[in-house]
Amino acid sequence: MAPAHPPPSIRDLVAVIRQREGVDAAVVLGRDGLLIDGQLTAGLDAEDIAARIPAIITSADELGSATNRGDLRTAVLELKSGTAIVSVLSADAVLLVLVAHGANIAQLLFELRRHREHIAALV
């Protein structure tokens, strides 16, 4: 009988996302902005970036409430030099993916939506 493989960890998830073409960073953080795990391109500060995400989530949740659309699930922020994807995994965890300008994000968004609950279970 083959040895059982250990279940994937949050570190494995971050590594898989980070290896995708065009992905500059994959960061998992708590809803409080504290870093859980992350892999980033040199020159980026994971803790500093993670600390900025709760304000985005709070504003998006307020917009969702005001428009009767509910809490934030995923936000796609197109910035001058790339895209930031903020995906709320659970009440306790958030995934941030930074993607280079011009990279195709459609498949990544599809996979994040499709596997949200499985990803959340890893955190």
HELIX and SHEET records of a PDB file:
HELIX    1   1 ILE A   10  ARG A   18  1                                   9    
HELIX    2   2 ALA A   46  ALA A   66  1                                  21    
HELIX    3   3 ALA A  106  ARG A  114  1                                   9    
HELIX    4   4 ARG A  116  LEU A  122  1                                   7    
SHEET    1   A 5 LEU A  35  LEU A  40  0                                        
SHEET    2   A 5 VAL A  23  GLY A  30 -1                                        
SHEET    3   A 5 ALA A  93  ALA A 100 -1                                        
SHEET    4   A 5 GLY A  82  VAL A  88 -1                                        
SHEET    5   A 5 THR A  74  LEU A  79 -1                                        
END                                                                             
